[in-house]
């Protein structure tokens, strides 16, 4: 008994010590909120040299943290444990965050470089007038494929090519309900944001016909697996495709012409921010043509910054696969926030499709 | 003395209330809420739709296969271990892999089973074409069995180790063949170890979810996958909790079936 008590006391003391140590470390990190800035971004999504340059230019110390899904980011910002000054959610999540009153209204007078952004990417339905968000990168959902591993006549200009019998067991799909169900809807000519049970049923039936071709439905593991030619074809985001093509030059990317998803990741300032002025300075810094071009070059995604395009490699900017022209963009759709009821239905259909795989 | 015992019980009661009863009560409560937080039983109704029934069936089937193969490999291994000279050392060597993070081991298997991985390289030496191993039932069951084997071996090893060897000598002296000795003496006396081994394998195997995606590429969908999706993607806590309630029920049933029956006195 005595030993038990001693052991318990020892454990409690160690826990308390660790707790206070982590507390003091954290407060040391976020002390003097005027001269620090906490940026909450996706992994591998910024050129670290730019953070250094920003710190040097403004004297603000940047704390950089990363997340791997919009939902995870949402939960952490909502809990309010850390004082994030900048976050980078995707468009449908911005809608949710605006609804839940989690974002600070932006002061456009502090963002003179906003003029650099191509007007096409401003004033979008998820945030009219860019009251809360500034576009950071954008892209599409499409098909990355290895031309050496698929029949020559398949160019994936159409979603139908995925259903080709010769692709049996050669296709990876990304594990996202909206991407996969969206592909089914697009291939039938429906909108990605359709709220119609009949359309969803038809899309799911069509997807079930695709199952013999599907090798696996996985997440970020798609990138290394495609780089190593484990499969011939994968449905994925353009940014991820760019990463794969950087490593494996045999790969090619196509956005089917029937339409697809157009996505945006945007800077926002959550209400947890303690350095709103510094956050504006950071956004403005990243919008600067030169900095933006450097960042886009490093990250490899498509930037909406028209001034930066002029400074970038022409080959990159004219690459229709990653910078589709306006005409093609007309066929692309931005995800709308479906609401929980319809989001649930999309997921039920996705689950039904997955159940038919085996 | 009596009152002292009662005070000593307080931490356990608090612990059980906080970490066992409260969570289960919360899961039950959430399972009866719909998306907008109204009281409903629709989630339970939904669970009896073909999609979830089929999923329950697959979960059970794969959990059964995993437990079966784990037992098939674990029992002889544990048996041989008790016969070796440095049995604690060998047992240690078998347990060490379970110290390594599950995710790391799983990722390692992606490389090993890949089209250009070592196994296919080995197959090619003999002039065969590379086989698709990753994202099949085989790879899923193989990796799961690999992960669960140490947990099955330990209880079986312990019960075999405690077995009084004179019982075996007596059986042999009385003319039992080695098979009869095993069937009538060794196995019945170690059945409790087997039962706890089955519990620690079957119950977690029912709700596996990460391996279903990484190794089976979602070709295998278990109830665990559905719970993950309901909570993280659909944000439908009600439906996720409902599936969890059914899992709890299934687990209790498993415990009852494999539970140790007290048959007066101890073995």
Boltz contact constraints between the chains, C-beta under 6 A:
constraints:
  - contact:
      token1: [A, 71]
      token2: [B, 232]
      max_distance: 6.0
  - contact:
      token1: [A, 215]
      token2: [B, 135]
      max_distance: 6.0
  - contact:
      token1: [A, 216]
      token2: [B, 135]
      max_distance: 6.0
  - contact:
      token1: [A, 216]
      token2: [B, 217]
      max_distance: 6.0
  - contact:
      token1: [A, 217]
      token2: [B, 217]
      max_distance: 6.0
  - contact:
      token1: [A, 217]
      token2: [B, 218]
      max_distance: 6.0
  - contact:
      token1: [A, 218]
      token2: [B, 213]
      max_distance: 6.0
  - contact:
      token1: [A, 218]
      token2: [B, 217]
      max_distance: 6.0
  - contact:
      token1: [A, 230]
      token2: [B, 114]
      max_distance: 6.0
  - contact:
      token1: [A, 230]
      token2: [B, 115]
      max_distance: 6.0
  - contact:
      token1: [A, 340]
      token2: [B, 35]
      max_distance: 6.0
  - contact:
      token1: [A, 340]
      token2: [B, 235]
      max_distance: 6.0
  - contact:
      token1: [A, 341]
      token2: [B, 35]
      max_distance: 6.0
  - contact:
      token1: [A, 343]
      token2: [B, 234]
      max_distance: 6.0
  - contact:
      token1: [A, 344]
      token2: [B, 234]
      max_distance: 6.0
  - contact:
      token1: [A, 344]
      token2: [B, 236]
      max_distance: 6.0
  - contact:
      token1: [A, 347]
      token2: [B, 229]
      max_distance: 6.0
  - contact:
      token1: [A, 347]
      token2: [B, 233]
      max_distance: 6.0
  - contact:
      token1: [A, 347]
      token2: [B, 234]
      max_distance: 6.0
  - contact:
      token1: [A, 352]
      token2: [B, 51]
      max_distance: 6.0
  - contact:
      token1: [A, 354]
      token2: [B, 218]
      max_distance: 6.0
  - contact:
      token1: [A, 354]
      token2: [B, 221]
      max_distance: 6.0
  - contact:
      token1: [A, 355]
      token2: [B, 51]
      max_distance: 6.0
  - contact:
      token1: [A, 355]
      token2: [B, 54]
      max_distance: 6.0
  - contact:
      token1: [A, 355]
      token2: [B, 221]
      max_distance: 6.0
  - contact:
      token1: [A, 357]
      token2: [B, 219]
      max_distance: 6.0
  - contact:
      token1: [A, 358]
      token2: [B, 219]
      max_distance: 6.0
